[in-house]
Amino acid sequence: MRLAALVMVLFVAFACKQNNKPNPKDPTTIERSIRDTSVFTQIQWLDSVVNFGTINFGEKVEIKYKFKNIGDFPLVLTNVVPGCGCTVTDFTSAPIAPKEEGYITATFDSNRSHGGVVRKSIYCQTNTKFKQKHELVFTGEVRDCNSCDY
């Protein structure tokens, strides 16, 4: 009889624990992920500094930053802002479940920049432990069309 009661208690405790996992797509989970530091997670940048090489003035180049949620709760990017007007960003806006990957894509328009060596930044805010503001960097060279080989 005691064994049956113990098994029942363990079953109920295990079932309740399973139901408490946050659903990453639930709006209340997103709101909680942003504000509640007890559900902050961890991020691993697979590439936070990218060199795009050399392009000719007037060309556009796309840079992709990948990251992985290595924590136990959904990862949310709350703000992604390019450091200047020559760069436009896109990013995974839905919460990223634990062990899943997401991305930030930057499109650099050399028409809106200067020639020579460039170093640009993108700033993003996340619900991560230890550090919530991250800087991503891309570098490269923009050749002046006067020196292009056509």
ChimeraX commands (.cxc) that place a marker at each C-alpha (Angstrom):
marker #1 position 0.00,0.00,0.00 radius 0.5
marker #1 position 2.81,2.41,0.88 radius 0.5
marker #1 position 4.60,1.53,-2.34 radius 0.5
marker #1 position 1.49,2.31,-4.39 radius 0.5
marker #1 position 1.11,5.68,-2.64 radius 0.5
marker #1 position 4.79,6.50,-3.24 radius 0.5
marker #1 position 4.49,5.59,-6.92 radius 0.5
marker #1 position 1.38,7.79,-7.23 radius 0.5
marker #1 position 3.14,10.76,-5.57 radius 0.5
marker #1 position 6.17,10.39,-7.85 radius 0.5
marker #1 position 3.95,10.10,-10.93 radius 0.5
marker #1 position 2.02,13.28,-10.02 radius 0.5
marker #1 position 5.23,15.18,-9.24 radius 0.5
marker #1 position 6.82,14.11,-12.54 radius 0.5
marker #1 position 3.69,14.95,-14.54 radius 0.5
marker #1 position 3.47,18.41,-12.96 radius 0.5
marker #1 position 7.12,19.10,-13.65 radius 0.5
marker #1 position 6.68,18.20,-17.34 radius 0.5
marker #1 position 3.72,20.57,-17.71 radius 0.5
marker #1 position 5.69,23.54,-16.30 radius 0.5
marker #1 position 8.01,23.76,-19.30 radius 0.5
marker #1 position 7.49,27.06,-21.11 radius 0.5
marker #1 position 6.07,26.99,-24.61 radius 0.5
marker #1 position 8.42,29.21,-26.68 radius 0.5
marker #1 position 5.59,30.39,-28.96 radius 0.5
marker #1 position 3.22,31.42,-26.16 radius 0.5
marker #1 position 3.03,35.27,-25.91 radius 0.5
marker #1 position 3.11,35.10,-22.11 radius 0.5
marker #1 position 6.32,33.06,-22.35 radius 0.5
marker #1 position 7.84,35.75,-24.58 radius 0.5
marker #1 position 6.85,38.52,-22.18 radius 0.5
marker #1 position 8.17,36.55,-19.20 radius 0.5
marker #1 position 11.41,35.71,-21.05 radius 0.5
marker #1 position 12.15,39.40,-21.52 radius 0.5
marker #1 position 11.38,40.57,-17.98 radius 0.5
marker #1 position 11.95,37.64,-15.60 radius 0.5
marker #1 position 15.67,37.15,-14.97 radius 0.5
marker #1 position 14.99,33.72,-13.45 radius 0.5
marker #1 position 14.23,32.43,-16.98 radius 0.5
marker #1 position 17.15,34.12,-18.71 radius 0.5
marker #1 position 19.11,31.72,-20.87 radius 0.5
marker #1 position 22.53,31.50,-22.51 radius 0.5
marker #1 position 23.67,32.25,-26.04 radius 0.5
marker #1 position 26.57,30.88,-28.03 radius 0.5
marker #1 position 27.60,33.00,-31.01 radius 0.5
marker #1 position 28.79,30.71,-33.79 radius 0.5
marker #1 position 30.21,33.75,-35.59 radius 0.5
marker #1 position 30.09,37.24,-34.07 radius 0.5
marker #1 position 32.85,38.78,-36.22 radius 0.5
marker #1 position 32.68,38.35,-40.00 radius 0.5
marker #1 position 35.00,39.58,-42.76 radius 0.5
marker #1 position 33.17,39.79,-46.08 radius 0.5
marker #1 position 36.35,40.27,-48.12 radius 0.5
marker #1 position 36.54,42.85,-50.90 radius 0.5
marker #1 position 33.65,44.29,-52.91 radius 0.5
marker #1 position 33.39,47.08,-55.46 radius 0.5
marker #1 position 31.81,50.38,-54.53 radius 0.5
marker #1 position 28.07,50.15,-55.26 radius 0.5
marker #1 position 27.71,46.46,-54.41 radius 0.5
marker #1 position 25.68,45.01,-51.56 radius 0.5
marker #1 position 26.82,42.11,-49.42 radius 0.5
marker #1 position 24.86,39.92,-46.99 radius 0.5
marker #1 position 26.43,38.84,-43.72 radius 0.5
marker #1 position 24.83,36.14,-41.57 radius 0.5
marker #1 position 25.50,35.67,-37.86 radius 0.5
marker #1 position 24.40,32.36,-36.38 radius 0.5
marker #1 position 23.81,31.65,-32.72 radius 0.5
marker #1 position 22.58,28.82,-30.55 radius 0.5
marker #1 position 20.48,28.79,-27.41 radius 0.5
marker #1 position 22.63,26.76,-25.01 radius 0.5
marker #1 position 20.46,27.47,-21.97 radius 0.5
marker #1 position 17.33,25.92,-20.53 radius 0.5
marker #1 position 14.73,28.55,-21.46 radius 0.5
marker #1 position 13.56,30.18,-24.72 radius 0.5
marker #1 position 15.96,32.78,-26.14 radius 0.5
marker #1 position 14.43,36.05,-27.31 radius 0.5
marker #1 position 16.10,38.80,-29.35 radius 0.5
marker #1 position 14.38,41.97,-28.20 radius 0.5
marker #1 position 16.19,44.60,-30.24 radius 0.5
marker #1 position 18.56,44.41,-33.23 radius 0.5
marker #1 position 19.95,47.73,-34.43 radius 0.5
marker #1 position 22.60,48.42,-37.06 radius 0.5
marker #1 position 25.24,50.96,-36.11 radius 0.5
marker #1 position 24.76,53.06,-39.26 radius 0.5
marker #1 position 22.41,53.75,-42.15 radius 0.5
marker #1 position 24.39,51.66,-44.64 radius 0.5
marker #1 position 23.27,48.41,-43.00 radius 0.5
marker #1 position 19.82,46.82,-42.76 radius 0.5
marker #1 position 19.14,43.87,-40.45 radius 0.5
marker #1 position 16.74,40.95,-40.27 radius 0.5
marker #1 position 16.64,38.36,-37.50 radius 0.5
marker #1 position 14.84,35.39,-36.01 radius 0.5
marker #1 position 12.04,37.16,-34.17 radius 0.5
marker #1 position 10.32,34.09,-32.71 radius 0.5
marker #1 position 11.73,32.70,-29.46 radius 0.5
marker #1 position 14.46,30.12,-30.01 radius 0.5
marker #1 position 13.96,26.94,-28.00 radius 0.5
marker #1 position 16.83,25.44,-26.00 radius 0.5
marker #1 position 19.42,23.70,-28.22 radius 0.5
marker #1 position 18.02,25.41,-31.35 radius 0.5
marker #1 position 19.76,27.94,-33.61 radius 0.5
marker #1 position 18.75,31.36,-34.91 radius 0.5
marker #1 position 20.29,34.06,-37.06 radius 0.5
marker #1 position 20.79,37.75,-37.63 radius 0.5
marker #1 position 21.29,38.83,-41.24 radius 0.5
marker #1 position 22.87,42.15,-42.16 radius 0.5
marker #1 position 22.81,43.64,-45.64 radius 0.5
marker #1 position 25.58,46.17,-46.18 radius 0.5
marker #1 position 25.08,48.67,-49.03 radius 0.5
marker #1 position 28.42,50.13,-50.08 radius 0.5
marker #1 position 26.59,52.94,-51.95 radius 0.5
marker #1 position 25.72,54.34,-48.53 radius 0.5
marker #1 position 29.24,54.05,-47.14 radius 0.5
marker #1 position 32.76,55.12,-48.00 radius 0.5
marker #1 position 35.48,53.29,-49.89 radius 0.5
marker #1 position 38.40,51.59,-48.24 radius 0.5
marker #1 position 38.43,49.40,-45.16 radius 0.5
marker #1 position 35.12,49.31,-43.30 radius 0.5
marker #1 position 34.25,48.12,-39.81 radius 0.5
marker #1 position 30.56,48.14,-38.92 radius 0.5
marker #1 position 28.64,47.05,-35.83 radius 0.5
marker #1 position 25.21,45.64,-35.10 radius 0.5
marker #1 position 23.86,45.76,-31.58 radius 0.5
marker #1 position 21.33,43.30,-30.21 radius 0.5
marker #1 position 19.63,42.81,-26.89 radius 0.5
marker #1 position 18.73,39.38,-25.56 radius 0.5
marker #1 position 17.30,37.69,-22.48 radius 0.5
marker #1 position 20.65,36.12,-21.59 radius 0.5
marker #1 position 22.40,35.66,-18.26 radius 0.5
marker #1 position 25.52,37.70,-17.51 radius 0.5
marker #1 position 25.24,39.92,-20.59 radius 0.5
marker #1 position 22.11,41.20,-22.36 radius 0.5
marker #1 position 23.68,43.57,-24.92 radius 0.5
marker #1 position 25.84,42.07,-27.66 radius 0.5
marker #1 position 27.90,43.67,-30.41 radius 0.5
marker #1 position 28.34,41.91,-33.73 radius 0.5
marker #1 position 31.00,43.17,-36.12 radius 0.5
marker #1 position 31.68,42.88,-39.82 radius 0.5
marker #1 position 34.68,44.14,-41.70 radius 0.5
marker #1 position 35.80,44.23,-45.29 radius 0.5
marker #1 position 37.11,46.44,-48.02 radius 0.5
marker #1 position 35.16,48.54,-50.51 radius 0.5
marker #1 position 37.15,49.26,-53.66 radius 0.5
marker #1 position 36.68,52.64,-55.28 radius 0.5
marker #1 position 35.32,52.15,-58.80 radius 0.5
marker #1 position 38.30,54.08,-60.19 radius 0.5
marker #1 position 40.46,51.13,-59.24 radius 0.5
marker #1 position 38.05,48.42,-60.44 radius 0.5
marker #1 position 39.22,46.09,-63.18 radius 0.5
marker #1 position 36.44,45.90,-65.79 radius 0.5
marker link #1:1,2 radius 0.2
marker link #1:2,3 radius 0.2
marker link #1:3,4 radius 0.2
marker link #1:4,5 radius 0.2
marker link #1:5,6 radius 0.2
marker link #1:6,7 radius 0.2
marker link #1:7,8 radius 0.2
marker link #1:8,9 radius 0.2
marker link #1:9,10 radius 0.2
marker link #1:10,11 radius 0.2
marker link #1:11,12 radius 0.2
marker link #1:12,13 radius 0.2
marker link #1:13,14 radius 0.2
marker link #1:14,15 radius 0.2
marker link #1:15,16 radius 0.2
marker link #1:16,17 radius 0.2
marker link #1:17,18 radius 0.2
marker link #1:18,19 radius 0.2
marker link #1:19,20 radius 0.2
marker link #1:20,21 radius 0.2
marker link #1:21,22 radius 0.2
marker link #1:22,23 radius 0.2
marker link #1:23,24 radius 0.2
marker link #1:24,25 radius 0.2
marker link #1:25,26 radius 0.2
marker link #1:26,27 radius 0.2
marker link #1:27,28 radius 0.2
marker link #1:28,29 radius 0.2
marker link #1:29,30 radius 0.2
marker link #1:30,31 radius 0.2
marker link #1:31,32 radius 0.2
marker link #1:32,33 radius 0.2
marker link #1:33,34 radius 0.2
marker link #1:34,35 radius 0.2
marker link #1:35,36 radius 0.2
marker link #1:36,37 radius 0.2
marker link #1:37,38 radius 0.2
marker link #1:38,39 radius 0.2
marker link #1:39,40 radius 0.2
marker link #1:40,41 radius 0.2
marker link #1:41,42 radius 0.2
marker link #1:42,43 radius 0.2
marker link #1:43,44 radius 0.2
marker link #1:44,45 radius 0.2
marker link #1:45,46 radius 0.2
marker link #1:46,47 radius 0.2
marker link #1:47,48 radius 0.2
marker link #1:48,49 radius 0.2
marker link #1:49,50 radius 0.2
marker link #1:50,51 radius 0.2
marker link #1:51,52 radius 0.2
marker link #1:52,53 radius 0.2
marker link #1:53,54 radius 0.2
marker link #1:54,55 radius 0.2
marker link #1:55,56 radius 0.2
marker link #1:56,57 radius 0.2
marker link #1:57,58 radius 0.2
marker link #1:58,59 radius 0.2
marker link #1:59,60 radius 0.2
marker link #1:60,61 radius 0.2
marker link #1:61,62 radius 0.2
marker link #1:62,63 radius 0.2
marker link #1:63,64 radius 0.2
marker link #1:64,65 radius 0.2
marker link #1:65,66 radius 0.2
marker link #1:66,67 radius 0.2
marker link #1:67,68 radius 0.2
marker link #1:68,69 radius 0.2
marker link #1:69,70 radius 0.2
marker link #1:70,71 radius 0.2
marker link #1:71,72 radius 0.2
marker link #1:72,73 radius 0.2
marker link #1:73,74 radius 0.2
marker link #1:74,75 radius 0.2
marker link #1:75,76 radius 0.2
marker link #1:76,77 radius 0.2
marker link #1:77,78 radius 0.2
marker link #1:78,79 radius 0.2
marker link #1:79,80 radius 0.2
marker link #1:80,81 radius 0.2
marker link #1:81,82 radius 0.2
marker link #1:82,83 radius 0.2
marker link #1:83,84 radius 0.2
marker link #1:84,85 radius 0.2
marker link #1:85,86 radius 0.2
marker link #1:86,87 radius 0.2
marker link #1:87,88 radius 0.2
marker link #1:88,89 radius 0.2
marker link #1:89,90 radius 0.2
marker link #1:90,91 radius 0.2
marker link #1:91,92 radius 0.2
marker link #1:92,93 radius 0.2
marker link #1:93,94 radius 0.2
marker link #1:94,95 radius 0.2
marker link #1:95,96 radius 0.2
marker link #1:96,97 radius 0.2
marker link #1:97,98 radius 0.2
marker link #1:98,99 radius 0.2
marker link #1:99,100 radius 0.2
marker link #1:100,101 radius 0.2
marker link #1:101,102 radius 0.2
marker link #1:102,103 radius 0.2
marker link #1:103,104 radius 0.2
marker link #1:104,105 radius 0.2
marker link #1:105,106 radius 0.2
marker link #1:106,107 radius 0.2
marker link #1:107,108 radius 0.2
marker link #1:108,109 radius 0.2
marker link #1:109,110 radius 0.2
marker link #1:110,111 radius 0.2
marker link #1:111,112 radius 0.2
marker link #1:112,113 radius 0.2
marker link #1:113,114 radius 0.2
marker link #1:114,115 radius 0.2
marker link #1:115,116 radius 0.2
marker link #1:116,117 radius 0.2
marker link #1:117,118 radius 0.2
marker link #1:118,119 radius 0.2
marker link #1:119,120 radius 0.2
marker link #1:120,121 radius 0.2
marker link #1:121,122 radius 0.2
marker link #1:122,123 radius 0.2
marker link #1:123,124 radius 0.2
marker link #1:124,125 radius 0.2
marker link #1:125,126 radius 0.2
marker link #1:126,127 radius 0.2
marker link #1:127,128 radius 0.2
marker link #1:128,129 radius 0.2
marker link #1:129,130 radius 0.2
marker link #1:130,131 radius 0.2
marker link #1:131,132 radius 0.2
marker link #1:132,133 radius 0.2
marker link #1:133,134 radius 0.2
marker link #1:134,135 radius 0.2
marker link #1:135,136 radius 0.2
marker link #1:136,137 radius 0.2
marker link #1:137,138 radius 0.2
marker link #1:138,139 radius 0.2
marker link #1:139,140 radius 0.2
marker link #1:140,141 radius 0.2
marker link #1:141,142 radius 0.2
marker link #1:142,143 radius 0.2
marker link #1:143,144 radius 0.2
marker link #1:144,145 radius 0.2
marker link #1:145,146 radius 0.2
marker link #1:146,147 radius 0.2
marker link #1:147,148 radius 0.2
marker link #1:148,149 radius 0.2
marker link #1:149,150 radius 0.2
view
